[in-house]
């Protein structure tokens, strides 16, 4: 939310247009020791998969869309 909320000019805790959010979970990965304010490597991998959606392992084509940024708590 912090990465994209102000993108529309107003920080209100809601993404007006989640499709305009280009959040990359890798920027939140812990550098060094694990801490509560960053993501582990496994958490980053999981977040990337959630946002990218289901991919056919044979064809590499997306078969189901991923979550939109801001929809995580829903």
C-alpha positions as CSV (number, residue, x, y, z in Angstrom):
1,X,0.0,0.0,0.0
2,X,2.8,2.4,0.9
3,X,4.5,1.8,-2.4
4,X,1.5,2.9,-4.5
5,X,-1.1,4.8,-2.4
6,X,0.3,8.2,-3.1
7,X,0.5,7.5,-6.9
8,X,-2.9,9.3,-7.4
9,X,-1.7,12.3,-5.5
10,X,-3.6,11.6,-2.2
11,X,-2.6,9.1,0.5
12,X,-5.8,7.6,1.9
13,X,-5.1,3.9,2.4
14,X,-6.9,2.9,-0.8
15,X,-5.5,2.4,-4.4
16,X,-7.8,4.3,-6.7
17,X,-6.4,2.4,-9.7
18,X,-4.4,-0.8,-8.7
19,X,-3.5,-1.4,-12.3
20,X,-1.2,1.6,-12.2
21,X,0.7,0.2,-9.2
22,X,4.0,-1.3,-10.3
23,X,5.1,-2.7,-6.9
24,X,8.0,-5.0,-7.0
25,X,8.1,-7.3,-3.9
26,X,11.9,-7.7,-4.3
27,X,12.5,-4.2,-3.1
28,X,11.1,-5.3,0.3
29,X,13.5,-8.2,0.7
30,X,15.7,-8.2,3.8
31,X,19.3,-7.3,3.2
32,X,21.2,-9.4,5.7
33,X,19.4,-10.5,8.9
34,X,15.7,-11.3,8.9
35,X,13.6,-8.4,10.4
36,X,9.9,-7.8,10.9
37,X,10.0,-4.7,8.5
38,X,11.1,-6.7,5.5
39,X,10.4,-9.9,3.6
40,X,12.4,-13.1,3.6
41,X,13.4,-14.6,0.2
42,X,10.6,-17.1,0.5
43,X,8.0,-14.4,1.2
44,X,9.3,-12.4,-1.8
45,X,8.9,-15.5,-4.0
46,X,5.4,-16.0,-2.7
47,X,4.4,-12.4,-3.3
48,X,5.7,-12.4,-6.8
49,X,3.7,-15.6,-7.5
50,X,0.5,-14.0,-6.0
51,X,0.8,-10.9,-8.3
52,X,1.8,-12.8,-11.4
53,X,-1.0,-15.3,-11.3
54,X,-1.1,-18.9,-12.5
55,X,1.2,-19.7,-15.3
56,X,1.0,-22.9,-17.4
57,X,4.3,-24.6,-16.8
58,X,4.3,-26.2,-20.3
59,X,3.5,-23.1,-22.4
60,X,4.5,-20.3,-20.1
61,X,1.2,-18.6,-20.8
62,X,-0.8,-17.0,-18.0
63,X,-4.0,-19.0,-17.3
64,X,-5.4,-17.0,-14.4
65,X,-4.6,-13.4,-13.4
66,X,-2.8,-12.6,-10.2
67,X,-3.9,-10.4,-7.4
68,X,-4.0,-6.7,-7.9
69,X,-1.9,-4.6,-5.5
70,X,-4.0,-3.3,-2.6
71,X,-6.3,-6.4,-2.6
72,X,-4.2,-8.4,-0.2
73,X,-6.4,-7.7,2.9
74,X,-9.6,-8.5,1.1
